[in-house]
Every structure is written in structure tokens, then in C-alpha cells.
Amino acid sequence: MQPLLDIDGLAKTYASGVVALQPTRLAVRRGEIFALLGPNGAGKTTLIGCVCGLVTPSGGHARVDGFDVVRDARRARARIGLVPQELATDMFETPWATLRLSRGLFGLPPDDALIERTLRELSLWDKREACIQTLSGGMKRRVMIAKALVHEPRLLFMDEPTAGVDVELRRDMRALVRRLREAGTTIVLTTHYIEEAQEMADRVGVILGGELVLVDDKAALLRRFGRKQLTVHLHEPLAALPDALQGLGITLAADGRSLLHAFDAGAEHSGIPAILRRLDEAGIGLRDLHTRESSLEDIFVDLLQRRRGESA
């Protein structure tokens, strides 16, 4: 099946010589949630801007539902909804008027039932006639999402949609994203809250220094780079790691009260039985033990640190 978003060598170099986006290849499948992760200045917003017609690419192509974003800009853009980082709408209008205007700008006929449904879905119905300027920051963010959805896009970009909003709104947005995906909308999400990507995304891409360095299914990524850590809490603190535990990949915590052992989450043998046996043989009592698996955030931070180390 043809991907909904097909990016082939898309790149952006500014007149100053700054390379904001290196030649990028990416195919986003229909109906998936794709999370794009990267630090500030990595190229996430540039990539989105090139696809949405806000930034003129220096090279390459991007197609949305088969339409080139440069040659068939109007038809491509009609299939895209964008929730930008910044609040960009007429603050002196009402949510109702904003949605009616936004739908009209795409050449679509009025649909008051759709507008009402969209406002209700985002808990904005009671504020439909309020001046946007008077709304809270979270409500203004909801208006931006409603504005992006009112022309029924097939592809929705959400660029840091939960940055600076409260916990309740983040929870509501996560629920909304799931419902949109269930209704057939393809979603590309950038976020600083990596737990959001881990919770919602089907696939994850990591962009660093304008280069898309990694794209993989979330589960495969966790298997590929994931690590587990065993923590053994001791009855009595140790001054040093006993000889009996040497060679097992064990480290002693700074306070001497626990032993740490990292192992490959996908490995057939973890080494834990041997560790427990050596502890018993050495007469070292354990109070408790638990394992922790790497999160997507752990993997992202590790990739970022390695990348910085290579460029140092």
C-alpha cells in the first residue's frame, strides 16, 4: 500500500549556509501514529514546515496521498492538518467563527454539525462564542487543534502539542489522538514528553542535527536498544564488592546497600541465576530485588549522548 506521506531526499539549506535538514527519506503509513523525536534545533519543525508548505525545500520531494507538496501544493495541503508549536490564530475571533473561516479557506462548504462535533470533542462547546483572547492557554491550544481538524485532514501534524499545558490537557490530547487514529487519521507527533511517544506511537523516528538517524517500530526499537537492570537490595551494606561476585558484571552502589547488574533485554541468558547462587554461597543476605527495563527516553538520551560524543 502506498504510504500516506512519502518523503524522498527532502532537504533544507538556508542562504546563510546553515543546513537545517539533511536529505531525508521517510514513509509514514496510512493510519499510524509516528513520533518524531529530537532535541531543540534538530530539524523536526523544519521537516514539518517543508511538508506543509511553510518552508521551501532546497531539494528532494515529499508527497501526501500521492500529491507533491510543491507541484500540487493546494491538493497536498488540503489533506494536511497542522497544530503548530506557536498559537497562531485571530485572538479577537471566537472559536466558532475561526472554525467556519478555516473550513472555508480550504474551499469546503459550511458544515455546522461538524464544527459543533469538533468543538464538543475538544471541550470547547461552552466557549464557542467567547473571544479567543480571553481563553486560558490550554483552551487556546484546543482551538488550534480544532482549527487543524475542521477540514477533515487525512494527515495531522502535531508539533509539540502538549508543550506548556497542564496534565489534564495532556491526558485529553492523548485520548483524542487515539480516537483520531481509530477514525483513520494518520498522525505525525513531535513531543518533548517522550513517555507520550512510548504510550501512543506505532513507530518512532529520531532526528539529530538535521539528520534522521533512526526509524523503527517502537517495540522493535525497545528490543534492539533496550537494557534491563537488576537491583539487589542487601540486608547489610558492603564496603567493597566481594571476590565471589567478581566477573559477573556486577557493580556496588555508592552507599554499599545494593548491587546493580545491567543485561541485554533480548538475551537468552540474563546471568541472574548465577548471581543469586553466588550471593547465597557467599552468605550475603538480600532484602529485595527488582528489575527495570529501558524506556524510550533512556534509548533516546543514550543515542543523543553517543551522537554528541562522536561529534566532539
Buried (B, 14 or more C-beta within 10 A) or exposed (E): EEBBBBBEEBBBBEEEEEBBBBBBEBBBBBBBBBBBBBBEEBBBBBBBBBBBBEBEBBEBBBBBBEBBBBEBEEBBBBBBBBBBBEEEBEBEBBBBBBBBBBBEEBEBEEBEEBBBBBBEBBBBBEBBEBEBEEBEEBBBBBBBBBBBBBBBBBBBBBBBBBBEBEEEBBEBBBEBBBEBBEEEBBBBBBBBBBEBBBBBBBBBBBBBBBBBBBBBBBEEBBEEBBBBBBBBEBEEEBEEBBEBBEEBEBEBBEEBBBBEBBBBBEEEEBBBEEBBEBBEEEEBEBEEBEEEEBBBBBBBEEBBEEBEEEEE
